[in-house]
Amino acid sequence: PPCASDLGAHGGDVWCVAYAQLALGDLLSCSSDGTLVARAEEGTASQVLVALEQPINSFHVSPLHGGLAAASDAEVLTFIDLRAT
């Protein structure tokens, strides 16, 4: 049987999920609830990286540049320097 798990990281629809090898967590996701979260492993709490009042639609992690960029309905781009974490 397939293995499934409900991580319960968001309070709204999840719009983007990606795996990344980061100190903050290996699984990143963003949602219509306005958050972008990282989770290190199953059973650990999610760490909120970005919290906005508008939905976060997508994000991109650049291991080459050590950064993360997120786009939202707030008509802003949010950048995080992952080298500082």
N, C-alpha and C positions, 0 to 999 in steps of 0.2 A: 504493500500500500504506500501511497505517496506520503512524504513527511511534510507536515504543514505546521506553521507556528504563527500565532497572533501576537505581535510585539506590542500592540496598543500604544504606539508612540505618538499618535496624532488624534486630534479631536475633530478632524474633517477628512475629506477625500485626499488620498495620497496621489500626487501628480508625477513624482519623479523619484526613482530609487537607483542607487549606484553603489557598487563596492569600490572601496579605496583603501589603500594601506596607509592609514593615518594614526597618529598617536591618540587622536580624539575618538576613534572608532573605525571599524571596518565597513559598516553599513550606514549610508547617508540617505535621508529621505526628506522631501519637502511636501507641503500640504496646503490645501485651501484654508486651513486654520491659521496661516501666516507664520508657520514655524519651519525651520530647517534643523533637523536633529541628527545626531551621530550616536551610534550604539556600538560598543566594543564587542560584546558577545551576548548571546541569549542568557537571560537571567540578570543582566545588569541594567541599571537605569539609563534611559536616554539622556544625552546631554544636548540641551538646546543651544545651537550655535547662532541662530538668527530668529528673532521674534518681531513680527510686524503686524500692524492692524489689518493689512490687506493680504490676500493669498500670495504665496510664493509659488510661481509656476514652474521654474526649472533652475538647475544649477549645473556648474561644471567645475571639476577639480583638475588642476594642472600640476601634476607631480614635477614637471620640468621647471615651473616657475614657483612652486611651493605655495600656490594660492587657490582660493575658491571664489567663484563669482556666482551670485544668485540674482534672478530676475523676478520681479513681483508686480502685482496690479497697482502698487503704490507709485508706479512709474519711476522707480529708482533701481539702480544696480548696487548690490551690496558686495563688498570685497572683504575677504578675510585672509590675512597672511598666516598660513599654516605653519610656517617655520618658527613662529613666535609661540606656538602652543606646545 
